[in-house]
Each structure stands twice: as C-alpha cells, then as structure tokens.
Amino acid sequence: MKPGNIILFPKWQKVLEEESVAAIKEKKFEEALEKLDNLLSYDVKNHEIYTGKLICLMELERYVEAQELCESLIEEKDSYYYQYIHIYLTLLFQTDQYDALIDVVAVELESGNVPNQLKEPFKQLYSMSEKMRLNVELERSNIYLDALFDAVHQDNHIEQWRLVNKLSKTTIQPNEKVISLLVDEHIHPLVKTSIYLWMKRIGITKSIEVHKFGIKMKATPSETPEINESAIAKEIASRIKEAEQSNPSLYEVMNTLLGHYLYALYPIAPSLDESPYIAEALLQIGNDYLNIAVPEQERAEVDKYIQEIKTTDLLYASIIED
C-alpha cells in the first residue's frame, strides 16, 4: 500500500536517512535501498537520497534501473546536473557503453560549462573509453575474421557477406588474407563487392586486383566512384528516367534491377557506349516482369545484357533481402 498523501514525521525521516547512510557504509545495499525507496514513497526527495539510491543500484548490479534513474535526474537539469552526469559516465563505463560515454563527454566539454574539478575526470573517462572501445573492437573483429574464413571453407556465401558487413562497420582494415578473397573464383560476387566497399570506406589508396565474372582488373578503392555515382550509372539512370512519369511501376522495377546489376559488378563498370543497350535490356525485362505487352523488337543487340541483368538479379537475391 502506497502512503499517498501521508506526511512522514521529521524524526522518522531523519532516522530513515541516517539508517540508509549507515547501511551503505556497511555495504548493506539491499537494506539501504529499501529505506531509500521508503523515503521516496513519502515524496521525500533530495540529492542525497537519489545519490544513495544510485549507489545501491550500481552496487547491486541493477544497471538498467540505475541508468533510467540517472537519465531522469539529468533531464531535470537542476543544480546537481554535473554530479549526476559524473555518476552517469561512471555507469556507462562500468557497463561497457563506451560509444555513449564518449558522445556525452564530447558534448559536455564542448559546452564549456563543465565545472573545473570535473574536467579532468571527464577527460580520463573519455581516454579510457577510447582505449577500451578499441580493445573491444579488435577482439570482436578477430572473432568476425575467424568466422569469415570458417564461412569461406564452408562455402556459406550469406554468412560471408554478413560478416564482411559487420567488419566494415569497424575501424579495422582488411588484412591481406581478406583482400586475397577478391581474386578467389569461389567467392560470391556480392561478397567481393562488400569487401571492396569496405576498402573504399576506409580509404585504401593502393591498387587492388579484382576478379569478377571472368574479368580481371586493378582498381584503387579510394579513387573508385560510389556505385551510383559512376558515369555509366548516371547515364543509364538518365535514360530510364522518362519511364518514371509514364509508368512508375515499370520505372521502379527498372531502377531496382539497375541497382542490383551495378552492385553485383562493382567495382567493374560497363563502358558508356553500352548504356543504350543496358537501358533497353532493363526496359524489356521490366515489361516481361510486369506482363506488359509490347511490339516485338530485335533483341540481338541487348540479349547479352538481358542475361547479365537477370543473372546479377538472381545473385543479388541469393544474398540480400530487399
């Protein structure tokens, strides 16, 4: 039963406060928390009570409750704001939330409002979090790399693509063993695309050899245009654009097929003089997919691209679910 509007006698309030402090000193955190919650239930709320409760929750490893309470106290933005922020940062560090801790410290230090006595502790937590984050990332990346080559040995293309995407979201650079997958004929083309995009994201400046669809080429990731930013991608996009107004459904199919085609080929890109045939192939496939009747046309010039686009669409669908 909640006390409701019942007022706690000052003497009993003082007893509970003193007993909760004593229990915390004696590390009897369950007992202390019970007394603090009793005080709060009578609407006795002050900085000391909230701080005591946070200490108890953290010591009892009830971190979710501690974080929720701390966040609600921070939102109040009262005179104890930075003391709660300090507790919050400690909590984030204890629960391995290094990215969140780094973000909070960066914002607070940039504000210029952090009290002088807390600037150094904040910076120390920031520095320790950066080191811990890197250690965690390295450990996680090694696990992903081991799993990736297990997936290679098992010929599990979907798992390979998933793991490369996980690795590409870290700051780790692909090692030579990973790069060698780009010339391995047994590796799925979309996995190779993902590896190359990873190398592009981190700005690899050396020339890399890639084997795909019987083509052997060298390219520099940092200098390779984004998939949809190449000259051929823009040219084909321009050619199929006219369908957007006349038949939006047809345009959507064509645009999706184009995206799958270019992704599967990447970093290989067709030459500009192939663009009219590719655009026509996209139109014919789109019409076929939507059962749109069109006059019979000479298909010889575009048959090659129709087969390529259908093949890459199947390859894309075998790995990625749109």
BALOBA-1460 file (C-alpha; in Angstrom, 3 decimals):
// residues 322
<rec num="1" residu="m" x="0.000" y="0.000" z="0.000"/>
<rec num="2" residu="k" x="1.385" y="3.395" z="-1.010"/>
<rec num="3" residu="p" x="1.425" y="6.108" z="1.674"/>
<rec num="4" residu="g" x="-0.379" y="8.521" z="-0.671"/>
<rec num="5" residu="n" x="-0.578" y="11.969" z="0.899"/>
<rec num="6" residu="i" x="0.575" y="10.820" z="4.344"/>
<rec num="7" residu="i" x="3.378" y="13.055" z="5.601"/>
<rec num="8" residu="l" x="6.411" y="11.425" z="7.152"/>
<rec num="9" residu="f" x="7.257" y="12.771" z="10.609"/>
<rec num="10" residu="p" x="10.583" y="14.689" z="10.545"/>
<rec num="11" residu="k" x="12.003" y="12.483" z="13.288"/>
<rec num="12" residu="w" x="11.168" y="9.260" z="11.396"/>
<rec num="13" residu="q" x="12.506" y="10.805" z="8.184"/>
<rec num="14" residu="k" x="15.788" y="11.602" z="9.888"/>
<rec num="15" residu="v" x="16.016" y="8.044" z="11.282"/>
<rec num="16" residu="l" x="15.472" y="6.527" z="7.837"/>
<rec num="17" residu="e" x="18.034" y="8.858" z="6.274"/>
<rec num="18" residu="e" x="20.645" y="8.055" z="8.924"/>
<rec num="19" residu="e" x="19.963" y="4.319" z="8.751"/>
<rec num="20" residu="s" x="20.247" y="4.305" z="4.939"/>
<rec num="21" residu="v" x="23.603" y="6.115" z="5.113"/>
<rec num="22" residu="a" x="24.847" y="3.642" z="7.741"/>
<rec num="23" residu="a" x="23.672" y="0.678" z="5.652"/>
<rec num="24" residu="i" x="25.538" y="1.998" z="2.598"/>
<rec num="25" residu="k" x="28.717" y="2.437" z="4.661"/>
<rec num="26" residu="e" x="28.334" y="-1.153" z="5.874"/>
<rec num="27" residu="k" x="27.732" y="-2.276" z="2.257"/>
<rec num="28" residu="k" x="24.237" y="-3.480" z="3.110"/>
<rec num="29" residu="f" x="22.890" y="-2.163" z="-0.163"/>
<rec num="30" residu="e" x="19.607" y="-4.098" z="-0.239"/>
<rec num="31" residu="e" x="18.731" y="-2.769" z="3.198"/>
<rec num="32" residu="a" x="19.795" y="0.752" z="2.284"/>
<rec num="33" residu="l" x="17.788" y="0.661" z="-0.946"/>
<rec num="34" residu="e" x="14.651" y="-0.431" z="0.907"/>
<rec num="35" residu="k" x="14.949" y="2.513" z="3.311"/>
<rec num="36" residu="l" x="15.643" y="4.982" z="0.474"/>
<rec num="37" residu="d" x="12.648" y="3.723" z="-1.501"/>
<rec num="38" residu="n" x="10.572" y="4.124" z="1.653"/>
<rec num="39" residu="l" x="11.638" y="7.756" z="1.875"/>
<rec num="40" residu="l" x="10.886" y="8.342" z="-1.797"/>
<rec num="41" residu="s" x="7.452" y="6.771" z="-1.395"/>
<rec num="42" residu="y" x="6.667" y="9.552" z="1.106"/>
<rec num="43" residu="d" x="7.776" y="12.069" z="-1.509"/>
<rec num="44" residu="v" x="10.946" y="12.811" z="0.431"/>
<rec num="45" residu="k" x="13.242" y="13.673" z="-2.454"/>
<rec num="46" residu="n" x="16.658" y="15.277" z="-2.357"/>
<rec num="47" residu="h" x="20.096" y="14.910" z="-3.886"/>
<rec num="48" residu="e" x="21.449" y="12.734" z="-1.079"/>
<rec num="49" residu="i" x="18.599" y="10.243" z="-1.337"/>
<rec num="50" residu="y" x="18.867" y="9.978" z="-5.132"/>
<rec num="51" residu="t" x="22.646" y="9.634" z="-4.977"/>
<rec num="52" residu="g" x="22.320" y="6.939" z="-2.328"/>
<rec num="53" residu="k" x="19.808" y="5.051" z="-4.438"/>
<rec num="54" residu="l" x="22.073" y="5.237" z="-7.495"/>
<rec num="55" residu="i" x="24.984" y="3.875" z="-5.456"/>
<rec num="56" residu="c" x="22.846" y="0.984" z="-4.199"/>
<rec num="57" residu="l" x="21.510" y="0.091" z="-7.652"/>
<rec num="58" residu="m" x="25.006" y="0.133" z="-9.157"/>
<rec num="59" residu="e" x="26.479" y="-1.936" z="-6.324"/>
<rec num="60" residu="l" x="23.648" y="-4.444" z="-6.721"/>
<rec num="61" residu="e" x="24.374" y="-4.506" z="-10.483"/>
<rec num="62" residu="r" x="20.864" y="-3.322" z="-11.270"/>
<rec num="63" residu="y" x="22.340" y="-1.220" z="-14.037"/>
<rec num="64" residu="v" x="19.230" y="-0.738" z="-16.169"/>
<rec num="65" residu="e" x="17.324" y="0.764" z="-13.227"/>
<rec num="66" residu="a" x="20.333" y="2.890" z="-12.287"/>
<rec num="67" residu="q" x="20.673" y="4.209" z="-15.830"/>
<rec num="68" residu="e" x="16.983" y="5.023" z="-16.127"/>
<rec num="69" residu="l" x="17.015" y="6.886" z="-12.793"/>
<rec num="70" residu="c" x="20.187" y="8.753" z="-13.667"/>
<rec num="71" residu="e" x="18.833" y="9.793" z="-17.060"/>
<rec num="72" residu="s" x="15.625" y="11.094" z="-15.471"/>
<rec num="73" residu="l" x="17.657" y="13.109" z="-12.938"/>
<rec num="74" residu="i" x="19.855" y="14.535" z="-15.688"/>
<rec num="75" residu="e" x="16.736" y="15.674" z="-17.551"/>
<rec num="76" residu="e" x="15.795" y="17.819" z="-14.553"/>
<rec num="77" residu="k" x="18.882" y="19.987" z="-15.206"/>
<rec num="78" residu="d" x="18.984" y="21.140" z="-11.590"/>
<rec num="79" residu="s" x="21.980" y="22.418" z="-9.614"/>
<rec num="80" residu="y" x="23.298" y="18.840" z="-9.260"/>
<rec num="81" residu="y" x="23.285" y="18.257" z="-13.020"/>
<rec num="82" residu="y" x="27.032" y="17.665" z="-13.391"/>
<rec num="83" residu="q" x="27.198" y="15.416" z="-10.352"/>
<rec num="84" residu="y" x="24.561" y="13.228" z="-11.973"/>
<rec num="85" residu="i" x="26.447" y="13.396" z="-15.277"/>
<rec num="86" residu="h" x="29.579" y="12.168" z="-13.473"/>
<rec num="87" residu="i" x="27.661" y="9.248" z="-11.969"/>
<rec num="88" residu="y" x="26.118" y="8.579" z="-15.398"/>
<rec num="89" residu="l" x="29.529" y="8.436" z="-17.063"/>
<rec num="90" residu="t" x="30.782" y="6.039" z="-14.391"/>
<rec num="91" residu="l" x="27.735" y="3.873" z="-15.004"/>
<rec num="92" residu="l" x="28.304" y="3.886" z="-18.784"/>
<rec num="93" residu="f" x="31.936" y="2.897" z="-18.252"/>
<rec num="94" residu="q" x="31.012" y="0.053" z="-15.892"/>
<rec num="95" residu="t" x="28.520" y="-1.322" z="-18.430"/>
<rec num="96" residu="d" x="30.919" y="-1.067" z="-21.396"/>
<rec num="97" residu="q" x="28.872" y="1.635" z="-23.144"/>
<rec num="98" residu="y" x="31.993" y="3.359" z="-24.414"/>
<rec num="99" residu="d" x="30.483" y="4.981" z="-27.512"/>
<rec num="100" residu="a" x="27.713" y="6.599" z="-25.474"/>
<rec num="101" residu="l" x="30.208" y="7.780" z="-22.838"/>
<rec num="102" residu="i" x="32.466" y="9.343" z="-25.471"/>
<rec num="103" residu="d" x="29.495" y="11.138" z="-27.052"/>
<rec num="104" residu="v" x="28.288" y="12.550" z="-23.713"/>
<rec num="105" residu="v" x="31.748" y="13.783" z="-22.672"/>
<rec num="106" residu="a" x="32.333" y="15.381" z="-26.079"/>
<rec num="107" residu="v" x="29.044" y="17.302" z="-25.869"/>
<rec num="108" residu="e" x="29.589" y="18.419" z="-22.268"/>
<rec num="109" residu="l" x="33.200" y="19.548" z="-22.771"/>
<rec num="110" residu="e" x="32.219" y="21.407" z="-25.929"/>
<rec num="111" residu="s" x="29.518" y="23.263" z="-23.983"/>
<rec num="112" residu="g" x="32.219" y="24.862" z="-21.825"/>
<rec num="113" residu="n" x="30.045" y="24.512" z="-18.716"/>
<rec num="114" residu="v" x="31.755" y="21.578" z="-17.032"/>
<rec num="115" residu="p" x="32.998" y="22.589" z="-13.547"/>
<rec num="116" residu="n" x="36.785" y="22.769" z="-13.343"/>
<rec num="117" residu="q" x="37.027" y="19.969" z="-10.780"/>
<rec num="118" residu="l" x="35.208" y="17.589" z="-13.146"/>
<rec num="119" residu="k" x="37.021" y="18.378" z="-16.393"/>
<rec num="120" residu="e" x="39.962" y="16.080" z="-15.684"/>
<rec num="121" residu="p" x="37.818" y="13.116" z="-14.503"/>
<rec num="122" residu="f" x="35.669" y="13.517" z="-17.631"/>
<rec num="123" residu="k" x="38.754" y="13.539" z="-19.863"/>
<rec num="124" residu="q" x="40.175" y="10.478" z="-18.106"/>
<rec num="125" residu="l" x="36.930" y="8.555" z="-18.614"/>
<rec num="126" residu="y" x="36.936" y="9.636" z="-22.253"/>
<rec num="127" residu="s" x="40.529" y="8.463" z="-22.770"/>
<rec num="128" residu="m" x="39.945" y="5.130" z="-21.011"/>
<rec num="129" residu="s" x="36.784" y="4.571" z="-23.028"/>
<rec num="130" residu="e" x="38.611" y="5.139" z="-26.305"/>
<rec num="131" residu="k" x="41.196" y="2.516" z="-25.337"/>
<rec num="132" residu="m" x="38.587" y="0.063" z="-24.128"/>
<rec num="133" residu="r" x="36.471" y="0.581" z="-27.242"/>
<rec num="134" residu="l" x="39.471" y="-0.168" z="-29.442"/>
<rec num="135" residu="n" x="40.267" y="-3.296" z="-27.429"/>
<rec num="136" residu="v" x="36.664" y="-4.488" z="-27.688"/>
<rec num="137" residu="e" x="36.614" y="-3.726" z="-31.403"/>
<rec num="138" residu="l" x="39.855" y="-5.630" z="-32.003"/>
<rec num="139" residu="e" x="38.597" y="-8.611" z="-30.049"/>
<rec num="140" residu="r" x="35.266" y="-8.586" z="-31.857"/>
<rec num="141" residu="s" x="36.955" y="-8.164" z="-35.246"/>
<rec num="142" residu="n" x="39.200" y="-11.174" z="-34.637"/>
<rec num="143" residu="i" x="36.111" y="-13.234" z="-33.858"/>
<rec num="144" residu="y" x="34.449" y="-11.990" z="-37.058"/>
<rec num="145" residu="l" x="37.569" y="-12.736" z="-39.126"/>
<rec num="146" residu="d" x="37.801" y="-16.282" z="-37.812"/>
<rec num="147" residu="a" x="34.115" y="-16.773" z="-38.525"/>
<rec num="148" residu="l" x="34.514" y="-15.286" z="-42.009"/>
<rec num="149" residu="f" x="37.140" y="-17.821" z="-43.047"/>
<rec num="150" residu="d" x="35.111" y="-20.611" z="-41.495"/>
<rec num="151" residu="a" x="32.251" y="-19.464" z="-43.744"/>
<rec num="152" residu="v" x="34.651" y="-19.394" z="-46.719"/>
<rec num="153" residu="h" x="35.685" y="-23.003" z="-46.050"/>
<rec num="154" residu="q" x="32.022" y="-23.968" z="-45.705"/>
<rec num="155" residu="d" x="31.130" y="-22.083" z="-48.911"/>
<rec num="156" residu="n" x="28.462" y="-20.178" z="-46.942"/>
<rec num="157" residu="h" x="28.037" y="-17.053" z="-49.067"/>
<rec num="158" residu="i" x="25.296" y="-15.428" z="-46.994"/>
<rec num="159" residu="e" x="27.347" y="-15.722" z="-43.792"/>
<rec num="160" residu="q" x="30.422" y="-14.367" z="-45.590"/>
<rec num="161" residu="w" x="28.501" y="-11.290" z="-46.747"/>
<rec num="162" residu="r" x="27.012" y="-10.755" z="-43.282"/>
<rec num="163" residu="l" x="30.412" y="-10.953" z="-41.575"/>
<rec num="164" residu="v" x="32.140" y="-8.672" z="-44.084"/>
<rec num="165" residu="n" x="29.408" y="-6.111" z="-43.465"/>
<rec num="166" residu="k" x="29.963" y="-6.376" z="-39.711"/>
<rec num="167" residu="l" x="33.715" y="-5.936" z="-40.180"/>
<rec num="168" residu="s" x="33.202" y="-2.965" z="-42.493"/>
<rec num="169" residu="k" x="31.422" y="-1.095" z="-39.672"/>
<rec num="170" residu="t" x="34.541" y="-1.223" z="-37.507"/>
<rec num="171" residu="t" x="37.711" y="0.852" z="-37.861"/>
<rec num="172" residu="i" x="39.709" y="-2.296" z="-38.640"/>
<rec num="173" residu="q" x="41.364" y="-2.517" z="-42.047"/>
<rec num="174" residu="p" x="41.020" y="-5.692" z="-44.145"/>
<rec num="175" residu="n" x="44.229" y="-7.747" z="-43.962"/>
<rec num="176" residu="e" x="45.953" y="-9.377" z="-46.927"/>
<rec num="177" residu="k" x="44.062" y="-12.622" z="-46.362"/>
<rec num="178" residu="v" x="40.746" y="-10.778" z="-46.725"/>
<rec num="179" residu="i" x="41.983" y="-8.833" z="-49.753"/>
<rec num="180" residu="s" x="43.014" y="-12.110" z="-51.419"/>
<rec num="181" residu="l" x="39.332" y="-13.108" z="-51.479"/>
<rec num="182" residu="l" x="38.836" y="-10.546" z="-54.252"/>
<rec num="183" residu="v" x="40.710" y="-12.815" z="-56.675"/>
<rec num="184" residu="d" x="39.259" y="-16.097" z="-55.400"/>
<rec num="185" residu="e" x="36.904" y="-17.505" z="-58.045"/>
<rec num="186" residu="h" x="34.885" y="-19.343" z="-55.373"/>
<rec num="187" residu="i" x="33.869" y="-16.150" z="-53.563"/>
<rec num="188" residu="h" x="30.408" y="-14.779" z="-54.355"/>
<rec num="189" residu="p" x="30.477" y="-11.554" z="-56.437"/>
<rec num="190" residu="l" x="28.410" y="-9.689" z="-53.833"/>
<rec num="191" residu="v" x="30.846" y="-10.655" z="-51.086"/>
<rec num="192" residu="k" x="33.622" y="-9.185" z="-53.236"/>
<rec num="193" residu="t" x="31.557" y="-6.022" z="-53.669"/>
<rec num="194" residu="s" x="31.172" y="-5.765" z="-49.899"/>
<rec num="195" residu="i" x="34.911" y="-6.235" z="-49.324"/>
<rec num="196" residu="y" x="35.730" y="-3.585" z="-51.921"/>
<rec num="197" residu="l" x="33.221" y="-1.128" z="-50.431"/>
<rec num="198" residu="w" x="34.827" y="-1.724" z="-47.018"/>
<rec num="199" residu="m" x="38.212" y="-0.853" z="-48.516"/>
<rec num="200" residu="k" x="36.737" y="2.233" z="-50.164"/>
<rec num="201" residu="r" x="35.117" y="3.410" z="-46.926"/>
<rec num="202" residu="i" x="38.416" y="3.365" z="-45.045"/>
<rec num="203" residu="g" x="40.222" y="4.995" z="-47.973"/>
<rec num="204" residu="i" x="42.646" y="2.316" z="-49.225"/>
<rec num="205" residu="t" x="44.935" y="4.138" z="-51.660"/>
<rec num="206" residu="k" x="46.820" y="1.218" z="-53.214"/>
<rec num="207" residu="s" x="45.819" y="-0.583" z="-56.402"/>
<rec num="208" residu="i" x="43.842" y="-3.762" z="-55.713"/>
<rec num="209" residu="e" x="43.323" y="-6.701" z="-58.058"/>
<rec num="210" residu="v" x="39.754" y="-7.920" z="-58.503"/>
<rec num="211" residu="h" x="38.469" y="-10.955" z="-60.437"/>
<rec num="212" residu="k" x="34.756" y="-10.977" z="-61.262"/>
<rec num="213" residu="f" x="32.603" y="-12.522" z="-63.976"/>
<rec num="214" residu="g" x="35.704" y="-13.636" z="-65.885"/>
<rec num="215" residu="i" x="37.140" y="-10.109" z="-65.812"/>
<rec num="216" residu="k" x="40.475" y="-9.345" z="-64.141"/>
<rec num="217" residu="m" x="41.144" y="-5.728" z="-63.263"/>
<rec num="218" residu="k" x="43.004" y="-3.442" z="-60.891"/>
<rec num="219" residu="a" x="41.393" y="-0.515" z="-59.136"/>
<rec num="220" residu="t" x="42.155" y="1.896" z="-56.310"/>
<rec num="221" residu="p" x="39.314" y="1.882" z="-53.755"/>
<rec num="222" residu="s" x="39.793" y="5.493" z="-52.645"/>
<rec num="223" residu="e" x="39.543" y="6.668" z="-56.263"/>
<rec num="224" residu="t" x="36.634" y="4.483" z="-57.358"/>
<rec num="225" residu="p" x="33.311" y="6.370" z="-57.635"/>
<rec num="226" residu="e" x="30.394" y="5.271" z="-55.482"/>
<rec num="227" residu="i" x="28.234" y="2.639" z="-57.167"/>
<rec num="228" residu="n" x="25.542" y="5.107" z="-58.265"/>
<rec num="229" residu="e" x="27.990" y="7.922" z="-58.981"/>
<rec num="230" residu="s" x="29.913" y="6.380" z="-61.898"/>
<rec num="231" residu="a" x="29.438" y="7.870" z="-65.358"/>
<rec num="232" residu="i" x="27.674" y="4.740" z="-66.628"/>
<rec num="233" residu="a" x="25.310" y="4.638" z="-63.616"/>
<rec num="234" residu="k" x="24.285" y="8.266" z="-64.175"/>
<rec num="235" residu="e" x="23.872" y="7.759" z="-67.926"/>
<rec num="236" residu="i" x="21.635" y="4.696" z="-67.582"/>
<rec num="237" residu="a" x="19.654" y="6.358" z="-64.783"/>
<rec num="238" residu="s" x="19.056" y="9.296" z="-67.098"/>
<rec num="239" residu="r" x="17.910" y="7.019" z="-69.929"/>
<rec num="240" residu="i" x="15.326" y="5.155" z="-67.816"/>
<rec num="241" residu="k" x="14.112" y="8.299" z="-66.033"/>
<rec num="242" residu="e" x="11.455" y="9.031" z="-68.651"/>
<rec num="243" residu="a" x="9.525" y="5.946" z="-67.533"/>
<rec num="244" residu="e" x="9.101" y="7.423" z="-64.044"/>
<rec num="245" residu="q" x="6.192" y="9.642" z="-65.083"/>
<rec num="246" residu="s" x="4.594" y="7.419" z="-67.717"/>
<rec num="247" residu="n" x="4.752" y="4.170" z="-65.737"/>
<rec num="248" residu="p" x="6.032" y="4.454" z="-62.135"/>
<rec num="249" residu="s" x="5.772" y="0.681" z="-61.531"/>
<rec num="250" residu="l" x="7.896" y="-0.072" z="-64.586"/>
<rec num="251" residu="y" x="10.423" y="2.583" z="-63.557"/>
<rec num="252" residu="e" x="10.673" y="1.121" z="-60.042"/>
<rec num="253" residu="v" x="11.401" y="-2.350" z="-61.456"/>
<rec num="254" residu="m" x="13.991" y="-0.990" z="-63.895"/>
<rec num="255" residu="n" x="15.679" y="1.128" z="-61.244"/>
<rec num="256" residu="t" x="15.837" y="-1.806" z="-58.801"/>
<rec num="257" residu="l" x="17.297" y="-4.106" z="-61.469"/>
<rec num="258" residu="l" x="19.867" y="-1.445" z="-62.340"/>
<rec num="259" residu="g" x="20.896" y="-1.112" z="-58.691"/>
<rec num="260" residu="h" x="21.334" y="-4.886" z="-58.350"/>
<rec num="261" residu="y" x="23.276" y="-5.070" z="-61.614"/>
<rec num="262" residu="l" x="25.718" y="-2.311" z="-60.707"/>
<rec num="263" residu="y" x="26.173" y="-3.611" z="-57.144"/>
<rec num="264" residu="a" x="26.994" y="-7.124" z="-58.342"/>
<rec num="265" residu="l" x="29.510" y="-5.828" z="-60.905"/>
<rec num="266" residu="y" x="31.218" y="-3.268" z="-58.655"/>
<rec num="267" residu="p" x="33.987" y="-2.109" z="-58.928"/>
<rec num="268" residu="i" x="33.689" y="-3.225" z="-62.558"/>
<rec num="269" residu="a" x="31.609" y="-0.741" z="-64.542"/>
<rec num="270" residu="p" x="30.380" y="-1.091" z="-68.140"/>
<rec num="271" residu="s" x="31.620" y="1.468" z="-70.661"/>
<rec num="272" residu="l" x="29.450" y="4.444" z="-71.581"/>
<rec num="273" residu="d" x="28.788" y="3.154" z="-75.102"/>
<rec num="274" residu="e" x="26.978" y="0.170" z="-73.558"/>
<rec num="275" residu="s" x="24.413" y="2.389" z="-71.827"/>
<rec num="276" residu="p" x="21.708" y="2.351" z="-74.554"/>
<rec num="277" residu="y" x="21.750" y="-1.452" z="-74.703"/>
<rec num="278" residu="i" x="21.636" y="-1.796" z="-70.922"/>
<rec num="279" residu="a" x="18.752" y="0.695" z="-70.706"/>
<rec num="280" residu="e" x="16.869" y="-1.215" z="-73.416"/>
<rec num="281" residu="a" x="17.550" y="-4.513" z="-71.649"/>
<rec num="282" residu="l" x="16.157" y="-3.051" z="-68.412"/>
<rec num="283" residu="l" x="13.045" y="-1.915" z="-70.289"/>
<rec num="284" residu="q" x="12.463" y="-5.323" z="-71.852"/>
<rec num="285" residu="i" x="12.982" y="-7.202" z="-68.584"/>
<rec num="286" residu="g" x="10.733" y="-4.736" z="-66.769"/>
<rec num="287" residu="n" x="7.987" y="-5.242" z="-69.332"/>
<rec num="288" residu="d" x="8.357" y="-9.019" z="-69.038"/>
<rec num="289" residu="y" x="8.218" y="-8.900" z="-65.208"/>
<rec num="290" residu="l" x="5.072" y="-6.751" z="-65.271"/>
<rec num="291" residu="n" x="3.483" y="-8.680" z="-68.145"/>
<rec num="292" residu="i" x="3.293" y="-5.535" z="-70.241"/>
<rec num="293" residu="a" x="2.638" y="-6.350" z="-73.903"/>
<rec num="294" residu="v" x="4.985" y="-4.522" z="-76.281"/>
<rec num="295" residu="p" x="5.636" y="-4.869" z="-80.014"/>
<rec num="296" residu="e" x="8.213" y="-7.485" z="-80.951"/>
<rec num="297" residu="q" x="11.675" y="-5.939" z="-81.227"/>
<rec num="298" residu="e" x="15.031" y="-7.113" z="-82.445"/>
<rec num="299" residu="r" x="16.687" y="-8.464" z="-79.291"/>
<rec num="300" residu="a" x="20.122" y="-9.455" z="-80.630"/>
<rec num="301" residu="e" x="21.886" y="-6.265" z="-79.508"/>
<rec num="302" residu="v" x="20.552" y="-6.414" z="-75.982"/>
<rec num="303" residu="d" x="20.347" y="-10.177" z="-75.335"/>
<rec num="304" residu="k" x="23.778" y="-10.182" z="-73.709"/>
<rec num="305" residu="y" x="22.706" y="-7.502" z="-71.211"/>
<rec num="306" residu="i" x="19.330" y="-9.127" z="-70.569"/>
<rec num="307" residu="q" x="21.128" y="-12.296" z="-69.492"/>
<rec num="308" residu="e" x="23.668" y="-10.345" z="-67.419"/>
<rec num="309" residu="i" x="20.986" y="-8.328" z="-65.616"/>
<rec num="310" residu="k" x="18.862" y="-11.406" z="-64.889"/>
<rec num="311" residu="t" x="21.930" y="-13.269" z="-63.617"/>
<rec num="312" residu="t" x="23.042" y="-10.433" z="-61.345"/>
<rec num="313" residu="d" x="19.471" y="-10.026" z="-60.063"/>
<rec num="314" residu="l" x="19.443" y="-13.698" z="-59.048"/>
<rec num="315" residu="l" x="22.894" y="-13.357" z="-57.464"/>
<rec num="316" residu="y" x="21.726" y="-10.319" z="-55.526"/>
<rec num="317" residu="a" x="18.566" y="-12.075" z="-54.331"/>
<rec num="318" residu="s" x="20.631" y="-15.082" z="-53.192"/>
<rec num="319" residu="i" x="22.470" y="-12.886" z="-50.669"/>
<rec num="320" residu="i" x="20.439" y="-9.779" z="-49.872"/>
<rec num="321" residu="e" x="16.765" y="-9.432" z="-48.996"/>
<rec num="322" residu="d" x="15.433" y="-6.055" z="-50.120"/>
